[in-house]
Amino acid sequence: MHIRSTSTDHIKMDAWSFNRLIDELKKTLAAAGSVWSTQVAEIMKLLAFDSSQLQVAKMAFRYAQDKGAYASVVGGALNKFIQNF
């Protein structure tokens, strides 16, 4: 697994590591049953690329406890995706 931190506190990782992270997030969310949008936003802050953030935001939405506030709290890549859609 190739993970390294950058000076901007983002995590950079190779594709295999990212896919593994997504798999673990899916398992964790499925076991927990729900997540708050603020928790997803905190996870997204760790990811360096908008595409990675978007993938996490889309994946976690189905588990969101507060779907009504999700877009405004998660923001960032999700809002860019919605605007460009």
N, C-alpha and C positions, 0 to 999 in steps of 0.2 A: 504494500500500500504506500503510495507516494503522496504525502500530505505535507504542506509547509505553510507557515503563516507569513504574511507580508506585513510591511510597515503600516498598512491601513487596517490591520486586524481582520482581513479577509482570509479565508482558507482557500488555497489553491490545491487541486488534486487532479489526478489523472482520471480518465473516463471510467475505468474499472472501479476505482475507489468511490467515485461519485455514484455510480450505479449501486454499489454496495450500501452506501449511505441512504439512498432512496429506498432500497429494499428494507433496511432496518427501520427507517421512519414509518414505512407502511405497516410493518409488523407492530411497532410501538403504538401507532395510532389505532390500529385495529384492536389491539389488546386494551387500550385505554378507552376506546369507544368515542372519545371526543377530544377536542383541543380548542383553546381560546385563540382568537385571531392575534392577540398580543404575543402568544407563544410562537406562532408561525412567523410573525414579523421578526422576532429575535433570532430565529433560525436563519431567516433570509438575510439578515445583516451579516452573517458569517460567510455568505457565499459571494464570490467576486463577480460573477457574470449574471447579467439580467436573464439570460436563458435558463440558467440554473435556478435562479430565484423564481422565475415563472413556473418551472416544472414543480418545484416544491409547493408553491402557492396553489396551483391547480390540483395537485395530488391531495393536499391537506383540506381543501374546501369541503369535500364531502363529510369530513369529520368535525367541521366547525360548529362549535356550540353557539356562536353568535353570528350567524350568516348575514344578518342585516348590517352589521358593522364591518364585515370582513374586508370589503374593497377599500373602505376608508382607512382601516387600521393597517392592513397588509400593504396597500399602496404600491409604490415603486414599479416593479416589472409588471405586476398585474394591471395596473392602470395604463401602462404603455401598451400592453397587449390589447386591452379593451379599446383604447383610442385608435389603434391601428387596424382593428378588426373590420 
